[in-house]
Amino acid sequence: MKVACIQVNATNDLESNIRTAAGLVCDARAAGAQMAFLPENVAMMEFGGRNIVAKAMPEAEHKGLAAFRELAAETRLWLHCGSLAVLLEDGSVANRTYFLDPRGDVVASYDKIHMFDVDLDGGESYRESSTFHPGRTAVVTGTPWGRLGLSICYDLRFPHLYRSLAKAGADFLAVPAAFTRTTGRAHWHVLLRARAIETGCFVFAPAQCGDHVGGRQTFGHSLIVSPWGVVLADGGEQPGFVMAEIDPAEVAAARGKIPALAHDRAFDLP
């Protein structure tokens, strides 16, 4: 199969962001993609908790989800929607991903579990937990080529989540992200390659790139990584898409060489 990762520089204009992402998905489809992955916050990169909440929409009314469902049906693609800000009944927001089949039907959704609450150098600070409601459930879903484990951005730093996804049957891992430029330069490539190697899974990591409202800067470099940890495609720093031809048999081959998923042993904590 051919898989594409879409890379965008999203603004705080939802309709413009959707048009841009949809155009790149159509380009990837024309290039032969059968499955496409969008990045975190693909429809909206807003600054400030109040603004995020004000622009979040309930799932049933979400313009981004409706547009991407229509796009999947038009292109006949399996489409991963990156993530959208979904307004919950209690007034909080879920950072939620949707996976769509070629009819545009939602086959799975996942709410980001781990909240990005960090203080970086130079006063760069984030508090996702002040706006977003963390998810509680890991998700693996089916595709015609194998099973896909879902995650979002900061989840990448919690390897036990990906080991659990692999043990639950995942052959592929989705890691849509808006990784900061600071942390991306230091950790993005090595963490994604590590998750692929540890699990024997293909990793699909579409990313935001460039400068955004509020001075936020994201790293780009959307990656497709093989189960052996080889980077098959790297999106660089500009909007666009990358694509790679995937042989699902490589999953079993990698796990056959190093069957670490079967070698867990119980141990006492220090």
Rosetta blueprint (number, residue, H / E / L):
1 M L
2 K E
3 V E
4 A E
5 C E
6 I E
7 Q E
8 V E
9 N L
10 A L
11 T L
12 N L
13 D L
14 L H
15 E H
16 S H
17 N H
18 I H
19 R H
20 T H
21 A H
22 A H
23 G H
24 L H
25 V H
26 C H
27 D H
28 A H
29 R H
30 A H
31 A L
32 G L
33 A L
34 Q L
35 M E
36 A E
37 F E
38 L L
39 P L
40 E L
41 N L
42 V L
43 A L
44 M L
45 M L
46 E L
47 F L
48 G L
49 G H
50 R H
51 N H
52 I H
53 V H
54 A H
55 K H
56 A L
57 M E
58 P L
59 E H
60 A H
61 E H
62 H L
63 K H
64 G H
65 L H
66 A H
67 A H
68 F H
69 R H
70 E H
71 L H
72 A H
73 A H
74 E H
75 T H
76 R L
77 L L
78 W E
79 L E
80 H E
81 C L
82 G L
83 S L
84 L E
85 A E
86 V E
87 L E
88 L L
89 E L
90 D L
91 G L
92 S L
93 V E
94 A E
95 N E
96 R E
97 T E
98 Y E
99 F E
100 L E
101 D L
102 P L
103 R L
104 G L
105 D L
106 V E
107 V E
108 A E
109 S E
110 Y E
111 D E
112 K L
113 I L
114 H L
115 M L
116 F L
117 D E
118 V E
119 D E
120 L L
121 D H
122 G H
123 G H
124 E L
125 S E
126 Y E
127 R E
128 E H
129 S H
130 S H
131 T L
132 F E
133 H L
134 P L
135 G L
136 R L
137 T L
138 A L
139 V L
140 V E
141 T E
142 G E
143 T L
144 P L
145 W L
146 G L
147 R E
148 L E
149 G E
150 L E
151 S L
152 I L
153 C H
154 Y H
155 D H
156 L H
157 R H
158 F L
159 P H
160 H H
161 L H
162 Y H
163 R H
164 S H
165 L H
166 A H
167 K H
168 A L
169 G L
170 A L
171 D L
172 F E
173 L E
174 A E
175 V L
176 P L
177 A E
178 A L
179 F L
180 T E
181 R H
182 T H
183 T H
184 G H
185 R H
186 A H
187 H H
188 W H
189 H H
190 V H
191 L H
192 L H
193 R H
194 A H
195 R H
196 A H
197 I H
198 E H
199 T H
200 G L
201 C L
202 F E
203 V E
204 F E
205 A E
206 P L
207 A E
208 Q E
209 C E
210 G E
211 D E
212 H L
213 V H
214 G H
215 G H
216 R L
217 Q E
218 T E
219 F E
220 G L
221 H L
222 S L
223 L E
224 I E
225 V E
226 S L
227 P L
228 W L
229 G L
230 V L
231 V E
232 L E
233 A E
234 D E
235 G L
236 G L
237 E L
238 Q L
239 P L
240 G E
241 F E
242 V E
243 M E
244 A E
245 E E
246 I L
247 D L
248 P L
249 A H
250 E H
251 V H
252 A H
253 A H
254 A H
255 R H
256 G H
257 K H
258 I L
259 P L
260 A H
261 L H
262 A H
263 H L
264 D L
265 R L
266 A L
267 F L
268 D L
269 L L
270 P L
